[in-house]
Amino acid sequence: MTDATGQALAGLRVLDIGGTVATGYCGKLFAAHGADVIDVESLRGASTRALAPFSPRASPPDNSALHAYLSTGKRSVALDVAHPRGRRVLVDLARGADVVLDASVGPPAAFADLFDAAPRVVLSRITWFGQTGPYRDYAGTDGVCHALIGMVRGIGPAAGPPVLPSGYQAQIVGGLTAYIGTLGHVIGAELSNRDAACALDTSIFEANTCFTDVGAVAAFNTGVVAPRMGVNRFPPTFPLGIYPCRDGWIGVTALTPSQWAAFCALLDLGDLAGVPAYQTTLGRLADAEKLEPIIKQRVADRSAAEIFHRGQALRVPLAPVPTMEQLFAVDQYVARGAFGAIDHPTQGRFMAPVTPFRLYRTPAPAAAPAPLLGRHTRQCLADAGYDPRRIDELRRANVVVEG
């Protein structure tokens, strides 16, 4: 699939008609390695354009930094697909496409015209609960998915409700999962193992069960449901958590007796190292109310760098935990190129995570700029065979919008 650019997915064409975080992230992974990804947005823009965080330097619908992150290297077409003429334009845009990303629930027959236009297309639909099953028609959110898989049950103060994580992690995981399956079907067509269109179903909820499936099996087999024990308390391990230092934060996980002994040596707590009850994580957890204030006090007196480097020498499992201000200066992130610049015509430049995997023979280039809404409408329609007069007619009829 490579071409003269040396990009792994060059030559593939992907249409995202879903406009969600999940389809956007799936498309982002295709675009990052050379695929031509077209965001087919409504005339007001994809739903991700209304999601925070927002740039103070730009105005709607082009001020969402999240949308800019998801749309780097893509092309944007603003199209009213509910309009009969708009649907015909969509079919023409899809002609010969390799992938169509969608976020709707319903029978694949609704896409018969797209299948006719792209005989080997992968219709990859990423929805909250999939196309079948008892939850199919339920509304979903990232928090709902995290709650249903049991991820948040044990997080937060012992009293009161658990703490829900913010952000869109569940949808990102759903998009990544769909990308893996979708790319497999694309490769199958390239290898002539598939010569017909196909529909792929990804449930964001099911994709996220990978984080808690072991715990669910254990709870089913034992009948034991661990209680929520409070902040920085995660049974059956103690100490396990993040502690404030003199100038930052440090994350600690001490499991084995030798790790506990080394951790005590690090904090000058030698009198606790050999306590028989503390040679197991459960024994330490049972005495956490006594141990944690001592650990907090000793950690608070030291710098994060001192604890980290001394702890490494003692083979204690720990790591510095950067604040948001410190994140981009972490040495290993800098060395690995974990963050890259996102350029936007009105938002300017900001840093964001790169793709979660590396290709060394065909590396991903620096991210291309994120497009304004409808920035490539005329270009994409021209590529589909529309002459300028016809494009102007569609624009006057409010079927398409140019950015």
Beta strands, then each sheet from edge to edge (+ up, - down):
strand 1: 13-16
strand 2: 36-41
strand 3: 75-79
strand 4: 99-102
strand 5: 122-127
strand 6: 198-203
strand 7: 240-244
strand 8: 249-253
strand 9: 318-321
strand 10: 339-344
strand 11: 348-353
strand 12: 400-401
sheet 1: 6+ 5+ 4+ 1+ 2+ 3+ 12-
sheet 2: 7+ 8- 9+
sheet 3: 10+ 11-
end
